[in-house]
């Protein structure tokens, strides 16, 4: 059995190194594809604890898992939200009684005039339709039922997810579970999801296009210089987290 983590932010391939540099957990299609290739047809278990991330990166991971030649088992260990919930639909799915699934509409940010806004609405509607297919294929639910779950931003416990057919089994089902702990987790799940560290696209682009400032007082010492620049960028990330 080969174990593959899908934890932290789901990011586009090529961006994972920056998250790793800052110690922020992230998963990219490239990482999963490489792990599946190394597994070489052996049974794999995907361990999920993720608040989601990039839609197309998540869809690529889903496709890689669906097309894998060996057996794929999904284990939801904590939070499985947004596009991570789509990834969870790619195989036989087990869920911890302390975990939660969150399903919602695709979201984005845009700017421009009314034509740009109307165009963005159409893009989001089509993206929702493609995402809904993962839930429909897994459960046999109707499009209307899938859209309703997404519109409401639905949070599901393991029992609820099992009843709907989104998962196939509840882990540790023979063990006694503290119900008060389950309620506490559910009441704080949204806060947990929003607190997950992430780097937005503007910050990623800024870093990729970054050029060191001229005549910087510590440029003579490369290690000190990189450390200072890292601190400056980290401050920007922290400001964005506090919004």
C-alpha distance (Angstrom), angle and dihedral (degrees) to the residues before:
residue distance angle dihedral
X1 . . .
X2 3.81 . .
X3 3.83 119.5 .
X4 3.81 121.0 -149.3
X5 3.81 123.4 -174.5
X6 3.79 123.9 -138.5
X7 3.77 98.0 -176.0
X8 3.78 135.7 146.7
X9 3.79 123.2 1.6
X10 3.82 118.0 -0.7
X11 3.81 102.8 -132.2
X12 3.77 139.3 176.7
X13 3.78 116.9 -91.2
X14 3.79 110.0 -91.5
X15 3.81 94.9 36.0
X16 3.79 98.6 73.9
X17 3.81 94.5 85.9
X18 3.81 91.9 63.6
X19 3.79 92.3 52.8
X20 3.78 89.3 48.5
X21 3.81 90.5 50.7
X22 3.80 89.8 58.1
X23 3.78 93.3 41.9
X24 3.82 93.0 -112.1
X25 3.79 114.3 143.1
X26 3.80 113.6 -121.4
X27 3.80 140.0 159.8
X28 3.81 127.9 -150.3
X29 3.83 133.4 -172.7
X30 3.81 88.6 -113.6
X31 3.81 91.8 59.7
X32 3.81 93.1 48.3
X33 3.81 93.5 44.5
X34 3.81 90.8 51.2
X35 3.81 91.7 48.7
X36 3.82 91.8 49.5
X37 3.78 91.2 49.1
X38 3.80 90.6 51.8
X39 3.82 89.9 47.8
X40 3.81 86.8 61.0
X41 3.79 97.6 -162.1
X42 3.80 97.5 -38.6
X43 3.83 117.3 134.6
X44 3.81 110.2 -85.3
X45 3.79 132.1 -158.4
X46 3.80 117.6 -154.1
X47 3.81 112.9 -152.6
X48 3.82 111.6 -156.0
X49 3.79 128.7 -162.1
X50 3.78 105.1 146.1
X51 3.79 140.6 129.5
X52 3.82 90.3 -148.2
X53 3.78 128.8 -114.0
X54 3.79 135.3 180.0
X55 3.82 111.6 30.5
X56 3.79 97.7 -149.1
X57 3.80 93.2 44.8
X58 3.80 88.7 52.5
X59 3.79 92.1 48.3
X60 3.80 89.7 51.5
X61 3.82 90.5 52.9
X62 3.82 89.7 48.7
X63 3.81 90.9 52.0
X64 3.81 92.7 47.8
X65 3.80 90.9 52.8
X66 3.80 93.8 45.8
X67 3.80 92.0 51.3
X68 3.82 95.6 44.3
X69 3.79 112.5 122.8
X70 3.82 95.2 -136.3
X71 3.79 135.5 59.9
X72 3.82 115.3 -69.0
X73 3.80 122.1 -155.6
X74 3.81 121.7 -177.5
X75 3.80 121.3 -152.0
X76 3.82 118.5 -169.5
X77 3.79 105.8 -155.1
X78 3.81 102.1 170.7
X79 3.78 131.8 -22.3
X80 3.80 118.0 10.0
X81 3.79 104.6 178.1
X82 3.77 139.4 158.3
X83 3.84 112.6 -19.8
X84 3.81 90.0 1.7
X85 3.81 87.3 67.5
X86 3.81 88.1 57.3
X87 3.81 90.8 52.9
X88 3.82 88.0 52.1
X89 3.81 89.5 61.8
X90 3.83 91.8 64.9
X91 3.82 97.8 88.2
X92 3.78 147.2 -5.0
X93 3.78 101.7 -36.3
X94 3.80 128.9 -147.6
X95 3.80 122.3 -177.7
X96 3.78 133.4 -160.6
X97 3.82 113.6 -122.5
X98 3.82 85.9 -125.6
X99 3.82 94.0 54.7
X100 3.80 131.9 91.6
X101 3.79 136.2 -152.3
X102 3.79 121.0 -148.6
X103 3.80 123.0 -165.6
X104 3.80 123.0 -172.5
X105 3.79 145.5 145.8
X106 3.78 123.0 -73.3
X107 3.82 111.0 -97.8
X108 3.79 136.3 -165.7
X109 3.79 142.2 160.6
X110 3.78 125.5 -117.6
X111 3.77 143.4 163.5
X112 3.77 136.6 -153.2
X113 3.79 139.7 77.5
X114 3.81 128.8 -40.8
X115 3.81 91.5 -78.6
X116 3.79 91.2 57.5
X117 3.80 90.1 48.6
X118 3.80 93.4 49.3
X119 3.80 90.0 48.0
X120 3.81 90.9 50.9
X121 3.82 90.3 51.0
X122 3.81 89.9 56.4
X123 3.80 91.7 47.9
X124 3.81 91.6 51.3
X125 3.80 92.6 47.6
X126 3.79 91.5 52.8
X127 3.79 91.5 45.5
X128 3.82 89.0 52.3
X129 3.79 89.5 51.9
X130 3.81 92.5 53.9
X131 3.81 92.9 46.0
X132 3.81 91.8 48.6
X133 3.81 88.9 58.6
X134 3.81 90.6 70.2
X135 3.82 91.8 57.8
X136 3.80 92.4 42.3
X137 3.80 93.9 51.0
X138 3.81 91.5 47.8
X139 3.79 99.1 46.4
X140 3.79 107.8 18.9
X141 3.82 89.8 -124.1
X142 3.79 119.5 150.7
X143 3.80 124.6 -101.4
X144 3.79 89.2 -110.3
X145 3.80 91.5 54.4
X146 3.81 91.9 48.7
X147 3.82 92.6 47.9
X148 3.79 90.5 48.6
X149 3.81 91.4 54.9
X150 3.79 90.5 48.4
X151 3.82 95.0 46.2
X152 3.80 91.8 53.1
X153 3.84 95.3 45.8
X154 3.78 91.5 -124.2
X155 3.82 122.3 -147.2
X156 3.80 115.5 -161.6
X157 3.78 134.1 -168.3
X158 3.79 120.0 -145.7
X159 3.82 91.7 -96.7
X160 3.80 92.1 50.8
X161 3.81 93.1 45.7
X162 3.81 91.0 50.0
X163 3.80 91.9 50.0
X164 3.81 90.4 52.5
X165 3.81 93.4 47.0
X166 3.78 95.2 -116.5
X167 3.81 89.5 123.0
X168 3.80 131.2 30.0
X169 3.78 102.1 -148.7
X170 3.81 143.1 12.9
X171 3.79 113.2 -128.4
X172 3.82 120.3 -126.1
X173 3.81 88.5 13.5
X174 3.80 90.9 160.3
X175 3.81 92.2 57.5
X176 3.79 125.2 87.8
X177 3.80 112.9 -110.7
X178 3.79 125.6 -153.8
X179 3.83 104.0 -119.4
X180 3.79 92.4 -159.8
X181 3.81 88.7 58.4
X182 3.79 90.2 52.9
X183 3.81 91.6 50.9
X184 3.79 91.6 47.6
X185 3.80 91.0 51.6
X186 3.79 92.5 49.4
X187 3.83 93.4 48.8
X188 3.81 91.4 52.0
X189 3.80 99.7 37.2
X190 3.80 96.6 100.4
X191 3.80 91.5 51.4
X192 3.79 89.4 49.1
X193 3.80 92.0 51.3
X194 3.79 93.7 48.9
X195 3.79 93.0 47.9
X196 3.80 95.7 59.3
X197 3.80 110.3 117.9
X198 3.76 116.1 -112.7
X199 3.77 139.6 162.6
X200 3.78 113.7 -132.8
X201 3.81 122.7 -136.9
X202 3.80 94.3 -104.9
X203 3.79 91.2 55.5
X204 3.80 91.9 46.4
X205 3.80 91.1 50.9
X206 3.80 91.2 47.3
X207 3.78 91.3 52.8
X208 3.82 94.1 46.2
X209 3.81 91.2 50.6
X210 3.79 93.5 40.9
X211 3.79 119.2 134.8
X212 3.82 119.6 -171.3
X213 3.78 114.5 -109.8
X214 3.78 115.1 -102.6
X215 3.81 120.3 -110.5
X216 3.79 91.4 13.3
X217 3.83 108.4 175.0
X218 3.83 93.9 -128.2
X219 3.80 99.7 41.0
X220 3.77 88.6 105.2
X221 3.79 88.7 70.5
X222 3.80 108.7 52.0
X223 3.80 96.0 -165.7
X224 3.81 93.4 50.7
X225 3.79 90.9 45.0
X226 3.83 94.2 52.9
X227 3.78 90.4 45.9
X228 3.81 91.7 53.9
X229 3.79 92.9 46.4
X230 3.79 89.7 50.2
X231 3.80 89.9 52.6
X232 3.81 91.5 51.1
X233 3.81 92.6 51.3
X234 3.80 91.7 44.0
X235 3.82 89.2 56.6
X236 3.80 89.4 54.6
X237 3.81 90.6 51.3
X238 3.80 91.7 49.9
X239 3.80 91.1 51.3
X240 3.81 90.4 53.6
X241 3.81 91.9 49.1
X242 3.79 90.6 55.7
X243 3.79 95.3 56.4
